[in-house]
Amino acid sequence: MLSHATRRPSLADASRTIPLAFSTSTILRTFFALIFGTIAFALLVGLMLMPVVFSLIGPPPLRREDLDAALAAAGGATAAEVQMAAPAAAAAPDDVSAPRKGGDAV
C-alpha cells in the first residue's frame, strides 16, 4: 500500500475542503479561498492557456500532400487508402478471446 505522501490525490480528497467554505472562522475560510483559487487557476491555465500556447509554438499541421509524399517515398499507400482501411481493421479484431497485454483474458 502506498504511503500518504506518494498516493495520488482524488476527488474525495478535494471534497474534504468544501466544509471549509461554510466555516465561521476567518482563517479556515481564507484557507478554502486559497485552495479553491489555486485549483481554479490551474484549470484555467491547463484547459485554456496551455493549448493556445502549444498551438502557437508547436509544429505546423500536417497537410495531406506532405503525408502522401512521405508514404509514397516509403513505398506505402496514400493517406486516403490508409484512412479507408483503418475502420475495417478496427472493426474486425483477429482473435477476441486472446489475452490482452496485461495477461488477463477478455
VMD Tcl script that draws the C-alpha trace (Angstrom):
set ca {
  {0.00 0.00 0.00}
  {1.24 3.46 -0.83}
  {2.00 5.92 1.89}
  {0.02 9.12 2.14}
  {2.87 11.13 0.62}
  {3.10 9.02 -2.54}
  {-0.54 8.31 -3.39}
  {-2.46 10.34 -5.93}
  {-4.97 12.98 -4.85}
  {-8.56 12.07 -5.62}
  {-11.94 13.75 -5.88}
  {-12.73 12.56 -2.35}
  {-9.64 14.37 -1.08}
  {-10.72 17.56 -2.83}
  {-14.26 17.30 -1.48}
  {-12.93 17.37 2.09}
  {-12.12 21.06 1.69}
  {-15.74 22.08 0.89}
  {-16.84 22.34 4.57}
  {-14.16 25.00 5.00}
  {-16.24 27.36 2.83}
  {-19.07 27.30 5.39}
  {-16.85 27.81 8.42}
  {-17.27 30.81 10.68}
  {-13.51 31.06 11.21}
  {-11.75 33.63 9.05}
  {-8.60 31.52 8.87}
  {-10.45 28.43 7.56}
  {-12.44 30.45 5.00}
  {-9.20 32.10 3.85}
  {-7.56 28.68 3.53}
  {-10.53 27.45 1.45}
  {-10.31 30.52 -0.79}
  {-6.61 29.87 -1.30}
  {-7.13 26.19 -2.18}
  {-10.14 26.90 -4.42}
  {-8.33 29.75 -6.17}
  {-5.29 27.59 -6.82}
  {-7.42 24.80 -8.32}
  {-9.42 27.27 -10.46}
  {-6.23 28.94 -11.70}
  {-4.65 25.57 -12.56}
  {-7.78 24.53 -14.50}
  {-7.79 27.83 -16.39}
  {-4.12 27.51 -17.32}
  {-4.34 23.81 -18.21}
  {-7.54 23.93 -20.23}
  {-7.38 27.38 -21.85}
  {-3.89 28.87 -21.87}
  {-1.60 25.88 -22.49}
  {-3.44 24.55 -25.59}
  {-3.26 28.01 -27.14}
  {0.44 28.37 -26.35}
  {1.20 24.88 -27.68}
  {-0.70 25.60 -30.89}
  {1.31 28.79 -31.41}
  {4.77 27.36 -30.72}
  {4.16 23.82 -31.94}
  {4.88 22.31 -35.33}
  {2.71 23.24 -38.30}
  {-0.21 20.91 -39.01}
  {0.36 18.03 -41.43}
  {-1.04 18.52 -44.92}
  {-2.42 15.57 -46.85}
  {0.03 16.23 -49.72}
  {3.01 16.02 -47.35}
  {1.68 12.80 -45.84}
  {1.07 11.27 -49.29}
  {4.59 12.21 -50.39}
  {6.13 10.66 -47.26}
  {4.09 7.45 -47.67}
  {4.91 7.21 -51.37}
  {8.63 7.66 -50.63}
  {8.39 4.80 -48.13}
  {6.64 2.63 -50.73}
  {3.30 2.60 -48.91}
  {-0.27 3.52 -49.70}
  {-1.67 7.03 -49.92}
  {-3.28 8.72 -46.91}
  {-6.77 8.20 -48.38}
  {-6.16 4.45 -48.73}
  {-4.83 4.23 -45.18}
  {-7.83 6.18 -43.88}
  {-10.26 3.87 -45.71}
  {-8.55 0.72 -44.39}
  {-8.37 1.86 -40.76}
  {-12.08 1.43 -39.84}
  {-12.20 -2.06 -41.35}
  {-9.15 -3.16 -39.36}
  {-10.53 -1.69 -36.15}
  {-13.94 -3.32 -36.61}
  {-12.64 -6.87 -37.08}
  {-10.13 -7.91 -34.41}
  {-8.09 -11.04 -35.14}
  {-8.89 -13.06 -32.02}
  {-11.32 -11.76 -29.45}
  {-10.51 -14.46 -26.89}
  {-6.76 -13.78 -26.90}
  {-5.34 -12.38 -23.64}
  {-4.57 -8.70 -23.54}
  {-1.17 -7.17 -22.80}
  {-1.67 -7.37 -19.07}
  {-2.28 -11.11 -19.31}
  {-5.93 -11.09 -18.28}
  {-8.46 -12.80 -20.51}
  {-11.20 -10.79 -22.18}
}
mol new
graphics top color blue
foreach p $ca { graphics top sphere $p radius 0.5 }
foreach p [lrange $ca 0 end-1] q [lrange $ca 1 end] { graphics top cylinder $p $q radius 0.2 }
display resetview
